[in-house]
Amino acid sequence: MKKFFNIFLACATLLTVAYSCEAEQPFTEGNSELHYDKTAQNALVTLNSGSADYSVTYGVTKAAESDNTVELVYNATKSTAILGTDFTIVEGTDILKGGSSLGDFKLNVKESAAKAGKKAYFTLKSNSLALANFNKEVEVSFTLVCPATTFPGLFSAKNVLFGTFDVEIIAGTVANTFILKDYIETGFNITVIFNPLTGEASLPATPQQTGYVNGANGMIMIKPAVDGSKGTIDFCNKKMNLRLSYGTPTGATYTSGGLTSYADVFTGY
């Protein structure tokens, strides 16, 4: 489908152009004291799974000499997640074995709560172990995870050069790629590379033909944003913000208003 080359390009000039560590905690040489090993934890629930189990982890400042009973205490006042509706506590009591320094409790989180981004807060309790003076509370965020396979479909594309139009996005034959069908012209497909874990989106290093010929400058090419920025994909809400630049077969880059890198935005129906 032919798109009109708008005023932006007509006026354009050419340029040649995991680990996350918690802060070190003050482990003691004295008694074994309870604390959460991570004060922010993320309970992931996969789309269409209904619910998922999640282990809330905790620790002690040094391994206990004998077995100890530890309880998970739900803070209903601070939480947005409702116990019994958004989640259940499957295992709220843990026996921390002598010689162990880490333990856990088990929750079951509903998919509806993950879609709503609910959060639950918990403290710790034990009749035999004292609480440390740090990491006394944990925030558990309920997060929906959508496989990349759920993303393809029909999208409204807001293109920086050619306006707004519909485009079909399909899965590529190469792993972790999507194909923008007939983008910009019929018969010219554009490959997008994505990270299925982070949702980062980018274009291949080699510029791709759009099928649109811009007079003496030749075929318009689509390529990674020359400012180095990356795009993002929200698999669950079917949205993609694709960072890119446009140029010519000779390697020049279109610019307008001082910009050489842009975002084409895709919203699924």
N, C-alpha and C positions, 0 to 999 in steps of 0.2 A: 504494500500500500504506500503510495507516494505521499510524502509529507512536504509541505511548503517550507522552504528555507527562509527562516524569519529574519527580522531586521538585525538580530544579534550577530548572526554570522555574516550578513551582508556588510556590516560595519567593522567586522573584525579585522585586525591587522595580524601579521605573522611574526612570531619570534622564533629564533632557533634556541631553540631552547634545550610443679609446679608446686612449684612448691612454695607455700607461704609460711614463713616462720613467725610464731608468736614472739613478742618481746621477751627477752630472757627474764625468767621469774626468779625470785629470791628463795631458792631452795634452802631449807634449814638443816642444821646438823642435829637438831633436837627431835621432838616427837613428830610422828607422821601426821600431816594435816591435810584435810580435804580441800580441793579446789577444782574448778573446771579447767581442763587443759586448753580449751578454746572457748572464748566467751561469745563468739558468733559462729553458729553452725547452720548448715544449709540442708534441709530435708528435701530431696528431689523426688518428684512424682512424675512419671511419664504419662504423656497424653493418652487417653483412652484405657488406662490401666485400672481406673477405679480408685485405687489406693496403693500405698507403698509403705513398707516398714523402714524405720530409720533408727539408728543407734546413736543415742546421746552419750558422748564420752566424757569422762572425768578422770582426775588423777589425784595423787598424793605427793607431798613434798619429798618423801622418801618411802621406799617399800615398807609396808606394814610387817611387823614381826609375827602377827597371827591373823586369823580370819576376822573380818569385820563386816557388819551389816550396814549398808549405805542406802538411803532412800532419796528418790527424786521428788521434789516438792514443787507443785505447779502454782504459779502466781497468776490467779484468775484476774485480779484487778489490773495488772499491767498488760496482760495478753489480749490480742485481738482474736485469737483462735479460741474456740469454745470446746472444752473437754466434753467428749461424748457426742459432739456434733461434727466438729471439724477434725478431730483426732481422738484416739484412745491411747491410754498408757497400757501397753501389753506387758511390759516388765518394769515395774516401778521400784522394785527392791533388788539390790545386787549384793552378792557376797564377794567382797574383795578378799581374795585369798592371801594368806601370809606369803610375803616375798614378792607380791605383785604391786605395781605402781600405777596401773591403769585399769579402769573398769568402765562399764557402760550400762545404759538402760535402753529399753526398746519402745518406740512409738509406732503407731500405725496412722498415717496421714491420708486424709481423703483428697481425691483429685480436685474436688470443688474448692477446698480450702487453699490448695496450691494455686489454682486459677485466680483466686481472690487475693493472693499474696498475704495470707494470714501469718501471724507470728505468735509464738508461745514462749513464755519466760519461766525459768525454773531455778530453784536454789537446791542446796544439798542438806541432808540431815543424817546424823549418825549418833548413836548413844555412846560409842566407844572411840570415835575419832573427832578431834577438834577441827573447826573450820580455819583455813588459812586466812590471812588478812588481805588476800587478793583473789580475783577471779571467783567471787562468791556467787555470781549469777551468770546464766547462759541465755542468749537469745537464739531461738531456733526459728529460722525463716522457712516457710513452706513455699517451694518454688516449682512451677510447672516446667517440665522439659518436653520439648516437641522434637521428634526425630526429623531430620532434614527431608525424609521421604514424604512428609506431610505438606511441604512447602509448594511444590509445583502447582500450576493452575493458570487462571486468567487474571491479569493484573492491569490496573490503570497506571500507565507510565507517564511521569511528568519529566519530559526531556528538556534539557537546558537550551537546546538549539531548535528543536522541532515541535515544541508544545506538548500537549497532552493527548494521548491515544492509548488504545488497548494493545496489549502484547501478551503472548502466551509464553510461560516459562516452563520448560520441561527438564527432566533429569538428564545429565550428560552421560555419555558412554564411558567416560573416564571418572574414576572415583572422586567424590567431593567437587563436582562441577555441576552447574546449571547452564542451560542454553536459553538465550533470549531469541525466540523465533522471529525471523524477518525484521530484525532491528538494525538499521532504520528502514531499509528497503527489502522488498520481497526477494527471497532467495539468499539473503545474507544473515547468517546466524552469528550471535556473539556469545562467546564462552565466558562464564564467570566462575572463579575459583572461590571456595568457601571453606572455613574451618567448622566442622560439625559440632565442636565442643564450645567454641567461643562465639560463633556467628560472624567472625570477621570475613569480609568479602573483598575480593580484589580481581583485577584483570590480568591475563597472562602478560609477560614482559614483551612479547612480540605484538606490535599493533595489529588490530583486526580491521578489515574493510567493512564499511557500513553500507556500501552500495550507492551512496550519494556522491555525485561528482560536482565539485564546486569550481566551475569554470577552469581558468588556467592553473589553479592550484591542484587540480586533479581530485582523485578519490579522497573523501574524508575518512580518516582513520580514527578509531577509538583505542585508547591506550591507558595504562595506569596513570593516576594523577601525578603530575610532575612535581607537586609539592610533597610527595611521599605519603599523603594521608590515605587511610584505608576505609573501606565502607563497612557497613554492618547489616546483618540479617536478623530479624526477629521471626524465628520459625513459627512460634505459636500464633502471633498476630498477623502473619503473612505480610511483612513489610521489609523492604530492602532500600537502603540508602547506599547507592553505588558511587564511590568517588572515582573520578576519571578526568582525562583531558582529551581534547580533539586536535588532530593535526593532519599533516599531509604525508604522502608516501616518502618524501625526501627527509622527513624527521622534524620539520617545523611544527610549532604548536600555536593554535589559535588563541588569541587573547582579546579581551574586551573589558574595559573599565579596570584594567590592571590585574585582572584575574586570568589564570591559565588552568586552574583546577576547579572542577564543579561537581555537583551531586545530581545524578538522575535518581528520582525517587519512584519506587514501585509499591503500590498498595493493592493487595489481593481482594477479589470480590467474594 
